[in-house]
Amino acid sequence: MNRREALKLIRTKLEEGSSKQQVYEELLPVFHSSSALLSCLAMVPEPKKRQKYMVLNIMFFCLLLYCATTRFIYGIVFFGTLSFWLLPLSLLFPALSAFFAIMVLNFRGDWYRSIGFFTGLNLFFSIVLNEPFRKTEGLMPINELLFSLLPVAIIMFLSYYLSFKVFPEYKLFGPLIPERLGIKT
């Protein structure tokens, strides 16, 4: 059984009302390792948590799509002024944002903190290395703040908030903490 099939089966079993302990005991004989099964169980939230945080997750998804779209437009303008042959590079960051958006839409718990980390790096470099910010002596142009930095800051906040609320089994940076799943192995 591969990882994708296991995630679908776990989600189905949890929606049918089984506990994570029951799902673990049922899938352990057919799964190749206990640690991989625990990792898959941590990636799938309980249906109650999924329903409770669905609106925030959809907002998060929409913001990621907004960032992908704006990065694509900025990339076309930037690379188009340099050379026609550089235009495919304008798809690099939007493709990454679209990939993250798909993972968020599917409630894949192992990606939320990574998204927060990369978004924090993006925010840092946008502020520190951006030439217009230095020309205005610390004051940001309002359109840059509202349409570029504010959505990125909200994405960073939502990624960590949802990660800690829906997927508390993971460390801030790093792997799963099996004891937090509450499953007796």
Sine and cosine of phi, psi and omega as CSV:
sin_phi,cos_phi,sin_psi,cos_psi,sin_omega,cos_omega
0.00,0.00,0.80,-0.60,0.02,-1.00
-1.00,0.04,0.06,-1.00,-0.12,-0.99
-0.91,0.40,-0.67,0.74,-0.02,-1.00
-0.89,0.46,-0.70,0.71,0.03,-1.00
-0.90,0.44,-0.65,0.76,0.00,-1.00
-0.90,0.45,-0.67,0.74,0.01,-1.00
-0.90,0.44,-0.65,0.76,0.04,-1.00
-0.91,0.42,-0.67,0.74,-0.01,-1.00
-0.92,0.39,-0.67,0.74,0.03,-1.00
-0.88,0.47,-0.71,0.71,0.01,-1.00
-0.88,0.47,-0.68,0.74,0.02,-1.00
-0.89,0.45,-0.71,0.70,-0.01,-1.00
-0.89,0.45,-0.65,0.76,0.02,-1.00
-0.92,0.38,-0.60,0.80,0.03,-1.00
-0.94,0.35,-0.43,0.90,0.06,-1.00
-0.97,0.23,-0.20,0.98,0.06,-1.00
0.94,-0.35,0.03,1.00,0.03,-1.00
-0.96,0.28,0.48,-0.88,0.08,-1.00
-1.00,0.09,0.25,-0.97,0.03,-1.00
-0.91,0.42,-0.54,0.84,0.06,-1.00
-0.90,0.44,-0.70,0.71,0.02,-1.00
-0.90,0.44,-0.66,0.75,0.02,-1.00
-0.90,0.43,-0.65,0.76,0.03,-1.00
-0.87,0.50,-0.75,0.66,-0.02,-1.00
-0.90,0.43,-0.56,0.83,-0.02,-1.00
-0.96,0.27,-0.62,0.79,-0.09,-1.00
-1.00,-0.03,-0.24,0.97,-0.04,-1.00
-0.85,0.53,-0.67,0.74,0.01,-1.00
-0.91,0.42,-0.49,0.87,-0.05,-1.00
-0.99,-0.11,-0.14,0.99,-0.02,-1.00
-1.00,-0.10,0.48,-0.88,-0.12,-0.99
-0.97,0.22,-0.42,0.91,0.06,-1.00
-0.43,-0.90,0.49,-0.87,-0.02,-1.00
-0.92,0.40,-0.66,0.75,-0.03,-1.00
-0.92,0.39,-0.59,0.81,0.04,-1.00
-0.93,0.38,-0.61,0.79,0.04,-1.00
-0.92,0.40,-0.66,0.75,0.06,-1.00
-0.88,0.48,-0.64,0.77,0.03,-1.00
-0.89,0.45,-0.68,0.73,0.03,-1.00
-0.91,0.42,-0.63,0.77,0.03,-1.00
-0.90,0.43,-0.57,0.82,0.01,-1.00
-0.95,0.32,-0.46,0.89,-0.03,-1.00
-0.96,0.27,-0.37,0.93,-0.08,-1.00
-0.97,-0.23,0.88,-0.47,0.01,-1.00
-0.98,0.21,0.37,-0.93,0.10,-1.00
-0.90,0.44,0.48,-0.88,-0.02,-1.00
-0.85,0.53,-0.56,0.83,0.01,-1.00
-0.90,0.43,-0.71,0.70,0.02,-1.00
-0.92,0.40,-0.64,0.77,0.00,-1.00
-0.87,0.50,-0.71,0.71,0.00,-1.00
-0.93,0.37,-0.65,0.76,-0.05,-1.00
-0.90,0.44,-0.63,0.78,-0.07,-1.00
-0.97,-0.25,0.28,0.96,-0.04,-1.00
-0.89,0.45,-0.67,0.74,-0.03,-1.00
-0.90,0.44,-0.71,0.70,0.04,-1.00
-0.90,0.43,-0.59,0.81,0.01,-1.00
-0.92,0.39,-0.62,0.79,0.04,-1.00
-0.93,0.37,-0.62,0.78,0.10,-1.00
-0.87,0.49,-0.68,0.73,0.02,-1.00
-0.87,0.49,-0.71,0.71,0.04,-1.00
-0.87,0.50,-0.73,0.69,-0.01,-1.00
-0.90,0.44,-0.63,0.78,0.05,-1.00
-0.91,0.41,-0.61,0.79,0.06,-1.00
-0.91,0.42,-0.64,0.76,0.06,-1.00
-0.92,0.40,-0.61,0.79,0.06,-1.00
-0.87,0.48,-0.71,0.70,0.02,-1.00
-0.90,0.43,-0.63,0.78,0.04,-1.00
-0.89,0.46,-0.67,0.74,0.00,-1.00
-0.92,0.40,-0.72,0.69,-0.01,-1.00
-0.92,0.39,-0.61,0.79,0.05,-1.00
-0.91,0.42,-0.59,0.81,0.05,-1.00
-0.90,0.43,-0.70,0.71,0.01,-1.00
-0.91,0.41,-0.72,0.70,0.05,-1.00
-0.87,0.50,-0.65,0.76,0.00,-1.00
-0.90,0.43,-0.66,0.75,0.03,-1.00
-0.90,0.44,-0.70,0.72,0.00,-1.00
-0.90,0.43,-0.73,0.68,-0.05,-1.00
-0.91,0.41,-0.82,0.58,-0.05,-1.00
-0.95,0.31,-0.47,0.88,0.04,-1.00
-0.92,0.40,-0.52,0.86,0.04,-1.00
-0.97,0.24,-0.42,0.91,0.00,-1.00
-0.99,0.13,-0.82,0.57,-0.03,-1.00
-0.24,-0.97,0.55,-0.84,0.04,-1.00
-0.89,0.45,-0.55,0.83,-0.06,-1.00
-0.96,0.29,-0.25,0.97,0.03,-1.00
-1.00,0.00,-0.09,1.00,-0.03,-1.00
-0.84,0.54,-0.58,0.81,0.05,-1.00
-0.87,0.50,-0.40,0.91,0.06,-1.00
-0.91,0.41,-0.36,0.93,0.01,-1.00
-0.94,0.35,-0.19,0.98,0.04,-1.00
-1.00,-0.02,-0.16,0.99,-0.11,-0.99
-0.89,0.46,-0.86,0.50,-0.04,-1.00
-0.94,0.34,-0.61,0.79,0.09,-1.00
-0.89,0.46,-0.56,0.83,0.04,-1.00
-0.92,0.40,-0.64,0.77,0.04,-1.00
-0.91,0.42,-0.69,0.73,0.04,-1.00
-0.90,0.43,-0.63,0.78,0.03,-1.00
-0.91,0.41,-0.62,0.78,0.06,-1.00
-0.88,0.47,-0.72,0.69,0.04,-1.00
-0.88,0.48,-0.64,0.77,0.00,-1.00
-0.89,0.46,-0.64,0.77,0.03,-1.00
-0.91,0.42,-0.65,0.76,0.03,-1.00
-0.91,0.42,-0.60,0.80,0.03,-1.00
-0.93,0.36,-0.67,0.74,0.00,-1.00
-0.88,0.48,-0.55,0.84,0.01,-1.00
-1.00,0.03,0.09,1.00,-0.02,-1.00
0.81,0.58,0.77,0.63,0.04,-1.00
-1.00,0.02,0.97,-0.24,-0.16,-0.99
-0.89,0.45,-0.41,0.91,-0.05,-1.00
-0.97,0.22,-0.12,0.99,-0.05,-1.00
-0.98,-0.19,-0.32,0.95,-0.15,-0.99
-0.87,0.48,-0.72,0.69,-0.03,-1.00
-0.95,0.30,-0.51,0.86,0.10,-1.00
-0.91,0.42,-0.66,0.75,0.05,-1.00
-0.88,0.48,-0.69,0.72,0.03,-1.00
-0.87,0.49,-0.66,0.75,0.00,-1.00
-0.91,0.42,-0.76,0.65,0.00,-1.00
-0.91,0.41,-0.56,0.83,0.05,-1.00
-0.93,0.36,-0.62,0.79,0.07,-1.00
-0.89,0.46,-0.67,0.75,0.08,-1.00
-0.88,0.47,-0.68,0.73,0.03,-1.00
-0.87,0.49,-0.71,0.71,0.02,-1.00
-0.89,0.46,-0.70,0.72,0.01,-1.00
-0.87,0.50,-0.77,0.64,-0.03,-1.00
-0.93,0.36,-0.50,0.86,0.05,-1.00
-0.91,0.42,-0.61,0.79,-0.03,-1.00
-0.98,0.18,-0.72,0.70,-0.12,-0.99
-0.97,0.25,-0.66,0.75,-0.14,-0.99
-0.99,-0.16,0.07,1.00,-0.07,-1.00
-1.00,0.07,0.83,-0.56,-0.05,-1.00
-0.88,0.47,-0.68,0.73,-0.01,-1.00
-0.87,0.50,-0.50,0.87,0.01,-1.00
-0.93,0.38,-0.61,0.79,-0.01,-1.00
-0.96,0.28,-0.50,0.87,0.00,-1.00
-0.95,0.32,-0.50,0.87,-0.04,-1.00
-1.00,-0.02,0.21,0.98,0.05,-1.00
0.81,0.58,0.79,0.62,0.10,-1.00
1.00,-0.05,-0.26,0.96,0.02,-1.00
-1.00,-0.06,0.79,-0.62,-0.03,-1.00
-1.00,0.06,0.64,-0.77,0.15,-0.99
-0.88,0.48,0.66,-0.75,-0.14,-0.99
-0.89,0.45,-0.59,0.80,0.00,-1.00
-0.93,0.37,-0.58,0.81,0.05,-1.00
-0.92,0.40,-0.63,0.78,0.00,-1.00
-0.92,0.39,-0.74,0.67,-0.09,-1.00
-0.96,0.29,-0.64,0.77,-0.15,-0.99
-0.98,-0.17,-0.17,0.99,-0.02,-1.00
-0.83,-0.56,-0.81,0.58,-0.11,-0.99
-0.99,0.15,-0.62,0.78,-0.02,-1.00
-0.90,0.44,-0.72,0.69,0.07,-1.00
-0.88,0.48,-0.59,0.80,0.02,-1.00
-0.92,0.40,-0.66,0.75,0.04,-1.00
-0.91,0.42,-0.62,0.78,0.04,-1.00
-0.92,0.39,-0.63,0.77,0.05,-1.00
-0.88,0.48,-0.69,0.72,0.01,-1.00
-0.88,0.47,-0.71,0.71,0.01,-1.00
-0.88,0.47,-0.74,0.68,-0.03,-1.00
-0.90,0.43,-0.60,0.80,-0.02,-1.00
-0.90,0.43,-0.71,0.71,0.01,-1.00
-0.95,0.30,-0.64,0.77,0.00,-1.00
-0.88,0.47,-0.78,0.63,0.01,-1.00
-0.91,0.42,-0.59,0.81,0.01,-1.00
-0.89,0.45,-0.72,0.70,-0.02,-1.00
-0.96,0.29,-0.51,0.86,-0.01,-1.00
-0.99,0.13,-0.69,0.72,-0.10,-0.99
-1.00,-0.04,-0.55,0.83,-0.06,-1.00
-0.81,-0.59,0.93,0.35,-0.05,-1.00
-0.97,0.25,-0.03,1.00,-0.05,-1.00
-0.97,0.23,-0.21,0.98,-0.05,-1.00
-0.99,-0.13,0.47,-0.88,0.11,-0.99
-0.98,0.21,0.15,-0.99,0.03,-1.00
-0.86,0.51,-0.79,0.62,0.13,-0.99
-0.78,-0.62,0.92,-0.40,0.07,-1.00
0.70,-0.71,-0.23,-0.97,-0.19,-0.98
-0.98,0.19,-0.02,-1.00,0.00,-1.00
-0.92,0.40,0.53,-0.85,0.14,-0.99
-0.95,-0.31,0.98,-0.17,-0.14,-0.99
-0.86,0.51,-0.51,0.86,-0.03,-1.00
-0.90,0.43,-0.48,0.88,-0.03,-1.00
-0.97,0.26,-0.26,0.97,0.04,-1.00
-0.95,0.30,-0.44,0.90,-0.01,-1.00
0.97,0.23,0.43,0.90,-0.02,-1.00
-0.96,-0.28,0.76,-0.65,0.04,-1.00
-1.00,0.06,0.88,-0.48,-0.04,-1.00
-1.00,-0.07,0.00,0.00,0.00,0.00
